[in-house]
Amino acid sequence: MARAATAGPSRSAGRTVATVIAALVGAALIVLAVIDASASAGSANARNQTTLIAPASAGGGWDGAARELQQVMRSEGIVNNAQVVNIPGAGGTIGLSQVSGMSGDASTLMVMGITMLGAININGSGVDMDDITPIARITDDYDVLVVPADSPYDSVDDLVAAWAEDPRSFPFGGGSLGSVDQMIIAQLAQQAGIDPTDVNYIAYSGGAELATSLLSGTIDASVSGYADFKGQIEAGKLKALAVSAPEPVESLPYPTLVEEGYDVVLTNWRGIVAPPGITEEERAELEDIVTETVSTPAWADALERNQWTDSFLVGEEFEQNLAEERATVDQIWSDLGY
């Protein structure tokens, strides 16, 4: 794991105070943004104004999905004013906590997915999917296993052989703790005969940081969504060894982990949820808004550009799917000894 630098007493104290102040200011700004968005939404229905919460920093997968939804809602006239609010931290569970406390707000939607389910499990979150209103599942995305272009590893077997020699000294990077990235890496370790608890996993807040760490040699390999690495792969700076899909993906010319001999299949799906306490009529309206949005040619274009797969489920179908996904994630972490 990365080692923290040390500093002299006076500098350390000064930095500590500055860090605390910055954290408090950041937290206050987030809370004010959510309160302001919620208050504005409360004075209008969802067709007039919808707040889309991305429970992550700008530039990540949830943020990207929220902004694509925002653009389509606006351009297609589905919602008069759609705005995105970022609430990063703890694998999305900070955003989840905020939304769970916005009972009755029928003009707010939040992007979420399998990573949030893992974060709830790993972080021991005080809130979970029982504290929100499921709306729809919108996309599937597949992770890729990547290494620097000059890495000696040209296949998954090459990487696993080196990794198994000394797992604790082999830094693997991915998204937040509990993320689908970490689940894939832990399952790959288990398949390779490596104790998942020995994995040297370093969590990052976004794909840009992962790519930078790969290119600088801070981490030896990474697993994350293809979109996070697309530019660096196409530029010849990173190379993809495999994809986490159940079968070959036409738009991604890489073998699956299954084809490489490792029974690891996980989909980085994304869904939409709303606060608790809304009426059935309000829930139906939000479902209609999302359904109309993902039925447009503009959304089809977003799927193609981001190389996402359409996996739309709405209402009761999504509720049932969400329950199944929760059970799957819980079982994965249980099997891995967490």
C-alpha positions in Angstrom: 0.0 0.0 0.0 1.1 3.6 -0.5 3.1 5.0 2.5 2.1 8.3 4.0 4.8 10.9 4.2 5.8 12.4 7.6 6.4 16.0 8.4 7.8 18.1 11.3 5.5 18.9 14.2 4.8 22.6 13.3 4.2 21.9 9.7 2.1 18.8 10.5 -0.1 20.8 12.9 -0.6 23.5 10.3 -1.5 21.1 7.6 -3.8 19.2 10.0 -5.7 22.4 10.7 -5.8 23.4 7.1 -7.0 19.9 6.1 -9.8 20.0 8.7 -11.0 23.4 7.6 -10.9 22.3 3.9 -12.9 19.2 4.8 -15.5 21.2 6.7 -15.9 23.7 4.0 -16.2 21.0 1.4 -18.8 19.1 3.4 -20.7 22.4 4.0 -20.7 23.2 0.3 -22.1 19.7 -0.6 -24.8 19.9 2.0 -25.8 23.4 0.8 -25.9 22.2 -2.8 -28.2 19.4 -1.9 -30.4 21.6 0.2 -30.6 24.2 -2.5 -31.4 21.6 -5.2 -33.9 19.9 -3.0 -35.6 23.2 -2.0 -35.8 24.3 -5.7 -37.2 20.9 -6.7 -39.7 21.1 -4.0 -41.3 24.1 -5.6 -41.9 22.4 -8.9 -42.7 19.0 -10.3 -40.1 16.7 -11.8 -41.0 17.8 -15.4 -40.1 21.4 -14.5 -36.9 20.6 -12.6 -35.0 17.4 -11.8 -31.9 17.1 -9.7 -29.6 14.3 -10.8 -27.2 13.3 -8.0 -23.9 11.6 -9.0 -22.6 10.1 -5.8 -19.0 10.5 -6.9 -16.5 13.0 -8.1 -16.7 14.6 -11.6 -15.3 12.5 -14.4 -16.2 9.1 -13.1 -18.8 6.6 -14.4 -21.7 7.7 -12.2 -21.0 11.4 -13.1 -20.8 10.5 -16.8 -24.1 8.7 -16.7 -25.8 11.6 -14.8 -24.5 14.2 -17.3 -25.6 12.1 -20.3 -29.0 11.8 -18.7 -29.1 15.5 -18.0 -28.1 16.3 -21.6 -30.8 14.1 -23.1 -33.5 15.3 -20.7 -32.7 18.8 -21.7 -32.2 18.4 -25.5 -35.3 16.2 -25.9 -37.5 18.5 -23.8 -38.3 15.7 -21.3 -37.4 17.9 -18.3 -37.3 21.7 -18.5 -34.3 22.1 -16.2 -32.1 19.1 -15.2 -29.1 19.8 -13.0 -26.3 17.5 -11.7 -25.0 17.6 -8.2 -21.9 15.6 -7.2 -21.7 14.1 -3.7 -18.5 12.0 -3.7 -17.2 9.6 -1.1 -17.2 6.1 0.4 -18.3 4.3 -2.8 -21.4 6.4 -3.2 -22.7 5.7 0.3 -22.4 9.4 1.3 -24.7 10.3 -1.6 -27.0 7.4 -0.6 -27.2 8.8 3.0 -28.1 12.2 1.7 -30.9 10.8 -0.6 -32.3 8.6 2.1 -32.8 11.7 4.2 -34.8 13.6 1.4 -38.1 11.8 2.1 -40.9 12.9 -0.1 -38.7 14.7 -2.6 -40.1 13.6 -6.0 -37.8 15.7 -8.1 -34.5 14.1 -7.2 -32.9 11.1 -8.8 -29.5 9.5 -8.0 -27.3 7.3 -10.2 -26.1 4.1 -8.5 -24.9 0.6 -9.3 -23.2 -2.5 -8.2 -20.3 -0.6 -6.7 -22.6 1.1 -4.2 -23.9 -2.3 -3.1 -20.3 -3.4 -2.5 -19.5 -0.2 -0.6 -22.5 -0.7 1.6 -21.2 -4.2 2.4 -17.6 -3.2 3.0 -18.1 0.1 4.7 -20.8 -1.1 7.1 -23.0 1.8 5.9 -25.9 2.8 8.1 -28.2 3.0 5.1 -28.9 0.6 2.3 -31.3 0.0 -0.6 -34.2 -0.4 1.8 -33.9 3.4 2.4 -34.6 4.6 -1.1 -37.0 4.1 -4.0 -35.8 2.0 -6.9 -36.7 3.5 -10.3 -34.8 1.8 -13.2 -31.7 0.0 -14.3 -30.2 1.8 -17.4 -26.9 0.4 -18.5 -24.3 -2.4 -18.3 -20.6 -1.6 -18.5 -17.7 -4.0 -18.5 -14.4 -3.6 -16.8 -11.1 -4.2 -18.5 -7.8 -5.5 -17.0 -5.1 -3.1 -18.1 -1.3 -2.7 -17.7 1.1 -0.1 -19.0 2.1 -0.6 -22.7 5.7 -1.4 -21.7 4.6 -3.9 -19.1 6.2 -7.4 -19.5 2.7 -8.9 -19.1 1.1 -9.7 -22.4 -1.6 -12.0 -21.1 -3.6 -12.6 -18.0 -1.5 -15.7 -17.3 1.7 -13.6 -17.5 0.3 -11.2 -15.0 -1.1 -13.8 -12.6 2.3 -15.7 -12.6 4.1 -12.6 -11.4 1.3 -11.6 -9.1 1.3 -15.0 -7.3 5.0 -14.8 -6.5 4.4 -12.0 -4.0 0.8 -10.6 -3.9 1.4 -8.1 -1.2 4.2 -6.4 -3.2 2.1 -6.3 -6.4 0.0 -3.0 -6.3 -3.3 -3.4 -8.0 -5.4 -0.2 -8.6 -9.2 0.2 -8.9 -12.1 2.3 -7.8 -13.4 2.9 -4.3 -13.4 0.2 -1.6 -16.2 -2.4 -2.3 -16.3 -1.4 -6.0 -16.9 -3.8 -8.8 -13.2 -3.3 -9.7 -12.2 -4.6 -6.3 -14.6 -7.5 -6.6 -13.2 -8.5 -9.9 -9.6 -8.3 -8.7 -10.5 -10.3 -5.5 -12.3 -13.0 -7.6 -9.4 -13.2 -10.0 -7.0 -13.7 -7.1 -9.2 -16.5 -5.8 -9.3 -18.1 -9.2 -5.5 -17.8 -9.4 -4.9 -19.5 -6.0 -4.1 -16.2 -4.3 -5.6 -15.4 -0.9 -7.9 -12.4 -1.6 -7.0 -10.8 1.7 -3.3 -10.7 0.5 -4.2 -8.5 -2.5 -2.5 -5.1 -2.4 -5.5 -3.1 -3.5 -5.2 0.7 -3.8 -8.5 2.6 -4.2 -8.7 5.6 -6.4 -11.5 8.2 -6.9 -11.5 8.1 -10.7 -10.2 6.7 -14.0 -7.9 9.6 -14.7 -6.0 9.0 -11.4 -5.8 5.3 -12.2 -4.3 5.9 -15.7 -1.8 8.3 -14.2 -0.8 5.8 -11.5 -0.3 3.1 -14.1 1.8 5.3 -16.4 3.9 6.5 -13.4 4.5 2.9 -12.1 2.7 3.5 -8.8 0.5 0.5 -9.6 1.3 -2.5 -11.8 -2.1 -3.2 -13.1 -5.7 -2.0 -12.8 -9.3 -3.0 -13.4 -11.9 -0.4 -14.2 -14.4 0.6 -16.9 -13.2 0.7 -20.4 -14.2 4.3 -20.8 -11.7 5.2 -18.0 -8.8 3.9 -20.1 -10.1 4.3 -23.7 -8.0 7.3 -24.6 -4.8 5.9 -23.2 -5.4 2.5 -24.8 -6.0 4.1 -28.2 -2.9 6.3 -27.7 -0.8 3.1 -27.2 0.1 4.0 -23.6 -1.9 1.2 -21.9 -2.8 -2.3 -23.1 -5.9 -4.2 -22.2 -5.5 -7.9 -21.4 -9.1 -9.0 -20.8 -12.7 -7.8 -20.3 -15.0 -8.9 -17.5 -18.0 -9.7 -19.8 -19.7 -13.1 -19.8 -19.0 -13.4 -23.6 -17.0 -11.5 -26.2 -18.1 -7.8 -26.7 -18.2 -6.8 -30.3 -16.9 -3.3 -29.7 -14.1 -4.5 -27.4 -11.4 -6.6 -29.2 -10.1 -8.3 -26.1 -10.7 -11.8 -24.7 -12.9 -12.3 -21.7 -11.5 -13.4 -18.4 -13.5 -16.6 -18.9 -11.8 -17.2 -22.3 -8.5 -16.7 -20.6 -9.3 -19.5 -18.1 -10.6 -17.5 -15.1 -14.2 -17.8 -14.2 -14.8 -14.1 -13.3 -17.8 -12.4 -14.8 -19.2 -9.2 -13.3 -21.2 -6.4 -14.9 -20.7 -2.8 -13.8 -24.4 -2.0 -14.2 -25.9 1.4 -13.4 -29.3 2.2 -12.1 -31.5 5.1 -10.9 -33.1 5.6 -7.5 -35.2 8.3 -5.8 -35.7 9.3 -2.2 -38.1 7.4 0.0 -41.6 8.6 1.0 -42.8 9.5 -2.5 -46.3 8.6 -3.7 -47.0 5.9 -6.3 -48.1 8.6 -8.7 -44.8 10.5 -8.2 -42.8 7.3 -8.6 -44.7 6.5 -11.8 -43.8 10.0 -13.1 -40.1 9.5 -12.4 -40.2 6.1 -14.1 -41.9 7.7 -17.1 -39.2 10.4 -17.3 -36.4 7.9 -17.2 -38.2 5.6 -19.7 -38.7 8.5 -22.1 -35.1 9.5 -21.8 -33.6 6.1 -22.5 -36.0 5.6 -25.5 -34.5 8.5 -27.5 -32.0 8.4 -30.4 -29.9 10.8 -28.3 -29.6 8.2 -25.5 -28.8 5.5 -28.1 -25.9 7.7 -29.2 -24.7 8.1 -25.6 -24.7 4.3 -25.3 -22.6 3.9 -28.4 -20.1 6.7 -27.5 -19.5 5.3 -24.1 -19.7 1.7 -25.2 -22.4 1.0 -22.6 -24.9 -1.9 -23.1 -28.6 -1.2 -22.8 -30.0 -3.2 -19.8 -33.1 -1.2 -19.1 -35.4 -2.4 -16.4 -38.1 -0.3 -14.7 -40.4 -0.5 -11.8 -41.0 -4.0 -10.3 -38.6 -5.6 -12.7 -35.8 -3.4 -11.4 -36.9 -4.0 -7.8 -36.6 -7.7 -8.3 -33.3 -7.4 -10.2 -31.9 -5.1 -7.4 -32.7 -7.7 -4.8 -30.9 -10.4 -6.8 -27.9 -8.2 -7.3 -27.8 -7.4 -3.5 -27.8 -11.1 -2.8 -25.0 -11.7 -5.4 -22.7 -9.0 -4.0 -23.3 -10.1 -0.4 -22.4 -13.7 -1.4 -19.2 -12.5 -3.3 -17.8 -10.7 -0.2 -18.8 -13.6 2.1 -17.1 -16.1 -0.2 -14.0 -13.9 -0.3 -13.8 -13.9 3.5 -14.8 -10.3 4.1 
